[in-house]
Every structure is written in C-alpha cells, then in structure tokens.
Amino acid sequence: MKKNKIIVLAVVVIVIFVATAVVMQGGKTIIRGADESVITNNKEDNINVVDSDDYIVAHQQIANLPMENLSTEERDGLIMMREEEKLAHDVYITLYEKWGINAFNNIAKSELTHTESVRYLLEKYGIADPVQENTVGVFSSQVFSDLYNELVNKGEESLISALIVGATIEDLDIKDLKELSLKVDNQDILEIYANLSRGSRNHLRSFSKQLAKQGETYSAQYLSQEEINDILNSSQERGNN
C-alpha cells in the first residue's frame, strides 16, 4: 500500500511539472519548452526571447494593398531578399545544431517567416522564385551559396564566432533593406521591407545580448558603428500587426 502511494505521488508531481510548461507570469503568457526557449507577446526580458511580432504573416499585412507596376530594381530586390532571408534561416539552423543556443533556433523560426513573406510578394507579382528547394544550404545564387559556407565555417570555430556571425547577418540585412527601400515605391513591398528591417534590428539586439554574456561586443561590418550603436541602445521594437 505504501509503495502504491509513492507511485501516485510521483505521478502527481510529474503532472504538475508538465502543467507549468505554460506559465502565467505578471499578466503575460510564457510558453517554455524543455530547452527553456521562450516566445512571448511582451517586451523581451530574456536574451532568448523572440517577439511574436517578428513572426510576420505577409498575407494579413498586405492582402488589401494594391498591385502596382514593378520596376526592374524592385523585382531584382525581391529576388535577392528571398535568398538573403533564407540564408539567415539556414545559417542559424546549422549553428543551432552545432552550439544548441536557443537564440539561433528561435530567430531561425522568425527568418523562415521573413523569407516566406518575400515569397508571397514574388507570387503576387508573378516572379519566378529563386528558391527551388528548401534544403538547408542550397541556393540558386552562387553568391549566397559561397556566403553560406563562409558564414557556417566561421560560426563553427567558436561560440563567440557563431554569435558574431548572427549579428553580422542582421547587420547585412538591415543595410540591404535600407538601400533597397530607397528604390521602392510599391506600398506592399515597403510594408514587408519595413517589417523585415524591424525584425532584423530585434535579432541584432538579441545576438548582442548573447555576446555580452560572453564578455564580447559586436563591431559593425556593414552599417556604420554609429548606426549599430543606435540600434543596440534602443528598445526592442513591436510591430503594427
């Protein structure tokens, strides 16, 4: 009888533990997995948090915006960003497998929605998708194939190198989106680019916090150091969706 009571008690403890995987804390819902990764709708208060607004749903945001004439520069920019956002996703997935750092896994999920947002625009405007398969590390552009290999090789050298690679990718994304936006007047493209830029700034902040844990800071590679500092010294951003 005593043995049965012990078994029942053990089962109750396990049930309570599982139930607390979803925790109500301070008026916000936090979903925790066994690996302690966190996704929340509130302001980031943990270095592994990815704001839910970074998981962009393009269809909802631009479904009612008009289809406008597309310039060659706008077309080429969409094709480039489709693979550039896939590059970020693929590198982060690979580095997560290497280092097991939750920030890579969480941000990779966000990057997947980013590249899918650009794919939606490609479909809307009847542009051939450069991503013919979703295999990690496979790109239509040799430039992105080479960059993927270069970044992964660098990121596998050490954890600090991996985090610098993450920050560098976001640095590049922000720079490219900023330059492309100057050549765009289509409302739907500008809307998506603005959201991708916001997500990249948030991701840059996350990688910077991870680097700070390692006693390191990120130095600008594509933007100016002043621009990087302005981003890192500002708060996590929320979207309008």
Buried (B, 14 or more C-beta within 10 A) or exposed (E): EEEEEEEEEEEEEEEEEEEEEEEEEEEEEBEBEEEEBBBBEBEBEBBBBBBBBBBBBBEEBBEEBEEEEBEEEBBEBBBBBBBBBBBBBBBBBBBBEBBEBBBBBBBBBBBBBBBBBBBBBBEBBEBEBBBEEEEBBBBBBEEBBEBBEEBBEBBBEEBBBBBBBBBBBBBBBBBBBBEBBEEBEBEBBBBBBBBBBBBBBBBBBBBBBBBBEEEBEBEBBBBEEEBBBEBBEEEBBBBEE
